[in-house]
Amino acid sequence: MLIGLHDAEYEHMPHKSFPNYALMKISAYHRSIGDTVEWWCALDNDKYDSIYSSKVFDFTEENPFLPSEKTIKGGTGYGSMFWELPSEIDEMFPDYSIYPNCDYAIGFLTRGCPNKCPWCYVPQKEGNIRPYRSWRQLVRPDTDKLVLMDNNILACDYGLEQLAELTETSYSIDLNQGMDIRLLTDDVCRLLKKIRWIKYIRFSCDSCSQLPYFEHVVEMFERHKISKSKIFIYILVRFDLQEADYRVQELNRLCRNFNLYAQAERNGQKGIIPNTAQLEFAQRYVYGKCYKKENWREYCQSIA
């Protein structure tokens, strides 16, 4: 059989470099049973026996040339189509050869999250947090870098145990989702201190209720001699931009060395589409570091 793979984000985002985990597993499975796998080409639709299309973001355009009769679609970007990989595919080690520029391993140690944040797909898609894989099942023999995509690893004892084991290895780690700041303790700080980080230690600040915990982070990081310049914080930008700016300004007050990254809320299933002001806030005001010299109201006046 000839299998075609379609990465919807790669098609519309030329700068995209992060590989599609599901497609790598699908490729590995079909190659293991003797099938031929290649990237899908619309001009050759007739030659494919099956096509797998994965779409992560709901704002990514759908390709109209995918043949509906032979295309299997999956990923959060396809809305309610939370198609899960069959166990025989999910258990495969990813085929990194389809993303030759990827020089790190990726994966999950845990899946799910105990929180039920209204803006997050994870509770609906994956349910409560649970163990998923060991780090030994994720690492590659040709690189010492591992990027973990766990949604709330600090909420799971198993996840913490796996991180502790990784500190005894030579692997460098990135947790590319924001950790829950409310779960940071001195014991967790000691663990984070031991980890070889690829670059940042990432947290999220999606509501004002999380701000008091960042006060403690500054204290704990100083106590454990962890550089505050390693802290990377995701900021969710909802419709209330004054509330979002309050979070940004408070975090900037706590430590001007924090690295902030704003994401405008978007949820196609619920009809939530960011407006122009949200995008301006995220892409220019925060990304351009204008918040370091003026607040949102002053910024709006300066560009009026």
Secondary structure by P-SEA (a helix, b strand, c coil): cbbbbbccccccccccccccaaaaaaaaaaaaabbbbccccccccccccbbbbbbccccccccccccccccccccccccccccccccccccccccccccccccbbbbbccccccccccccccccccccccccccccccccccccbbbbbcccccccaaaaaaaaaaaaccbbbbcccccccccccaaaaaaaaaccccccbbbbbccccaaaaaaaaaaaaaaaccccccbbbbbbbccaaaaaaaaaaaaaaacccbbbbbbccccccccccccaaaaaaccccccccccccccaaaaaaaac
